[in-house]
Amino acid sequence: MQGLLYHASWIAVALALIAGASAWLSHHWRLRETRRHHAEEALDALARYSEWLAGQRRPGQFSGERTDAAAPLARVRTLQQASFPELAPALVHLYEVHARLLDFLWRQQLLQLRDPEGWLESDHDGRFMALWREHREVVHALAQTLRRRAGELLVDAEPESVYPA
């Protein structure tokens, strides 16, 4: 009887270890899949944001900042907070570039309304493209970091390729 109890206790210990390992592997896999999914969603949101921003370049198209909760930058921020806290400095840099771009677009819109000839002479397109290159570098770096952190992605949006260099 004692031999049976001895073997049964070892089997119970082995089953407990297997259950613990299985739970750990399952948790790790779910976490990896969540990060991968959030990375894909963030890349898609960055691509939508870049497309929106590129559309603001055309005269008369600037409509101001998107403030709805589903705005792409807000979505990227939500996903970053949920799965990628290490990307906070990169996202802050993106918001800084975003603020400079919006400031430039607001000023250009006001100049176009007040002084159309001055606006035409202001090299608005060249200055926008200089800001766009900075935006593209920041988005590209953020996208590369997301790709590295998330592992293999099922869908790979390319937010940095809206405009060529």
Secondary structure as GFF3:
##gff-version 3
##sequence-region A 1 165
A	DSSP	alpha_helix	2	55	.	.	.	ID=ss1
A	DSSP	alpha_helix	72	83	.	.	.	ID=ss2
A	DSSP	three_ten_helix	85	87	.	.	.	ID=ss3
A	DSSP	alpha_helix	88	114	.	.	.	ID=ss4
A	DSSP	alpha_helix	116	120	.	.	.	ID=ss5
A	DSSP	alpha_helix	124	150	.	.	.	ID=ss6
A	DSSP	three_ten_helix	159	161	.	.	.	ID=ss7
###
